Every structure is written in C-alpha cells, then in structure tokens.
C-alpha cells in the first residue's frame, strides 16, 4: 500500500483513488487543452489561468493551480457530480503542396484518406478534470478517434496529490503526480506534452526522425510517477520514473497502439523503469518573466516490442528557456528556445537488421516567438532544425519495409535516399480565440479556437531536392492546416 500520510488530509479514500487512477494511466499520448470545467470550479474566466484564453500557455495563477493539484476553487456552476466533465471536438482541413497518392494516412471501415485536401475529425475528447478531494485533483482526457484511428483511449492523465510547507522561511509546494507521459507534469511550452503548436495535422508527411521523448509519447503506452517541489516560486525540482505496459495489458485495457510495434524509427517497449528528471529556475521582474531549465529521460528499450533480441539504450537531454513580456493590458510577447540531444545505442536493432548503425545521435533546436493581442489574437513564427547520424535502415522503415521491392531500401516519400534525418522547417500560425474572457454569455460553458498553420520545409530527410530518390522535394511536404477546437 502506498503511504501518503505525509499529506494532511483525505488519507485512505484519496490513496485509493490515486492508486486506481495510476493503474489506468498507460495510454497513447495526445496534446491537451484547457477545460471549461476548471473555469466552472474556480469561478474565473479561462484567461485567469491561460495567456491565450484557451491554453495551454499558463499564467502565474495557472501554474499555481496545477502545482496545487487542480483543487482550488469552490464555485461550481453545475452539480458537483457533473461539474468536472467537459468535452471537446477538433476538426481540420489539410493541404499538402504535393499529393501522396493512394490512401496513405488511414483506411478503415469509415473510409480512407485522400492523396490531398483531407477533411477529418482529428478527435473528440471527454474530460474529467478538477478536485477529487481537498488534496487530490485530476486531469483525465479520454479520446474518441472516430475516423483515422478508430479507437478510444485514455490519451492524457495526471493525478496529483499536493500540499504546502514552510521550512526556515522557504515556501514549498510539493506533491506526487501519477501520469501517462514524461513532461505531462510540466507547465512550460518547451516540453513535448505542451509543445506549441498545440495541434498538428495527422494527414500530412512527417520527417522520419524526431526527438526520442516525442516518439516515445506517440506510441509507447507509458505510465509513471514523479515527486516534485517548487521552492519560493523560483526553483522547481522533479524526479521520477516511467515504464511501458505489456502488449497483452494494453490490449486488455483497449489502449494498444500498434504504432509502438511496427512504425517509427524509435518505436519500442521500455524495459523496466526509465528515470526522468526536471529542473528549472524562474523569476519575474515587473512585466518580465524568465525561465531556464533542463529535463531528460534514460531507458533501455526493446525494439518493436520484440522480446528475446536484447535492448537498445536511449538517453535524451533537453535545455530550455522561456521569456514573456507583458507590454500592457492588451499586448503580450513570448519567446522560447529548446535544444535536444539524443544518444541512441542500437545494438539490438542492428542485430535484427532494423538499424544500419550500432549507435546514432540526433540533435534538434526549436525556437518560437509569439505576439498575443487582447488574449484573443495570436501570431507565431517558429524554426525547427534537426541533424543526426545517417542510417539507411532506421530512417527508411526499418523492419517494416521490404528492401527487395526495387527501391534500394529507400521508402518513397517518407524515407531518405541518403539515410539522413536532417530536416529544417519554419512554422507560421495565426490563432483566434473569441471567448474565455468572462464577458460572453456562454462563459464558462463554451470556448473556441480557430487556427491556420503553415509548415515550410527547406530540407527534409537529408536533402532539399529529390530527398527520397524518387523525385520528391522538401517543399513538396509544405503543409497548410486549418483547425477548429470547440470545448464545452
């Protein structure tokens, strides 16, 4: 039995809830949003916690609300039994500069994708968020994917137990979090769980490589627990660990993600536990808020869920920084940067013919700048750069691709003719959030966000032109994405 007696109240019932919820945390990862149920609980508009009225960029109040375990507020606008519930619908239209012939993104009983100009319901979500007891709160997101994945999954989960203390004049907020993704416990947008842009197209061509934490959360069915402390609202420390569930357990819970087994250059099952760490310093001076930090994860990984072939070793280090400037009541500026280094020891994959090299490295840089006006309009510009070891097998589908098909082992469109993961792209996005300020008659029962996003590639999978050896250029994957989010 997990002992939580160092917290002051709600011992036995609270522990049971946490343990039960922790057993259900192992699920595929999706990005998350603010919920109307939080606004109903606190009696505050969405802008009290979120800079952009829809989330997830948090204000100081929003950070404190999360650190305290989602329990603040007793202003429930609905009966207690249903006040924590919310729902969200996300739909989009995607145009890629060059077609991808066939039905490359999905094909199931509902239909199949088009070579271009796909209109999809990205997902529908049901949330249970807010206070469970005075010391325990939750953020639970159940995704219903009716079109592409044809699945129901516990996409995001964060169960927290939190309290406060004062030691030698230092104010501490401390707690435990049981969650289903590394960085889910964080609140900065330089971590994968909260990375901007908040939504991306699922029906466009993506680079063959990505930082390992992002790959892990996309398909490894992770679950874990961490302990955290915030000291004087300046120094944040967090340590814990994560693991993957077995295929049989995942299938039994209905959250099996086949992508963990068959696709993705870094797919696999965490063998045992993987230590996770997070530390940052933050400070505010007048209208300026600054933060600098680091986080990472290290794990032994069984490639493609294939037992008996040994393990690979992955270690990821991140350094991140954020800066925001409240120019006046209407204008806010924000800048952020993240550097990621991945070290991959791939002996197990190499022995099975799933990687050409015994070890690879991958380095990536993300930089982003934003301007927000009246917490309603947002303009963003971003740059993403990735460079790493060339590996003809790993970045061309590995064991899932038939090298005897006549393409010399190069996967058309999604592969790399020179085996390089090097990719360079620019992001431009505009967002409009009409509600969430407490001035609309439907607040806090309805919120909307409309976004238009454009990705421009100058290099893709190792080259600017003919990157796949079949004539496709990097610019052929430039993507225009229109998306609408409705939370109610």
Secondary structure, DSSP 8 states (H G I E B T S, - for coil): ----TTSSS-HHHHHHHHHHHHTT-----------HHHHHHHS--GGGTBTTSSSSSB-HHHHHHHHTTS------SS-HHHHTEEEEEEEEEEEESS---SS-S-EETTEE--SS-EEEEEEEEEEEEEESSSSEEEEEEEEEETTTT-EEEEEEEEEEEEEEEEETTEEEEEEEEEESSTTTT--STTSGGG-SSS---SSS---S---HHHHHHHHS-EEEEEEEEEETTTEEEEEEEEEE--HHHHHHHT---THHHHSSTT-EEE-S-EEEEEEEEEEEETTEEEEEEEEEEEEEEEETT-TTS--EEEEEEEEEEEEEEE-SSSEEEEEEEEEEEEEEE-HHHHHTTS-S-SEEEEEEEEEEEEEEETTTEEEEEEEEEEEE---TTGGGTGGGS-TTSSSTT--TTTS-TT----EEEEEEEEEE----SS-STTTTT-EEEEEEEEEEEEEBTTBSSSTTSSS--GGGG-EEEEEEEEE-
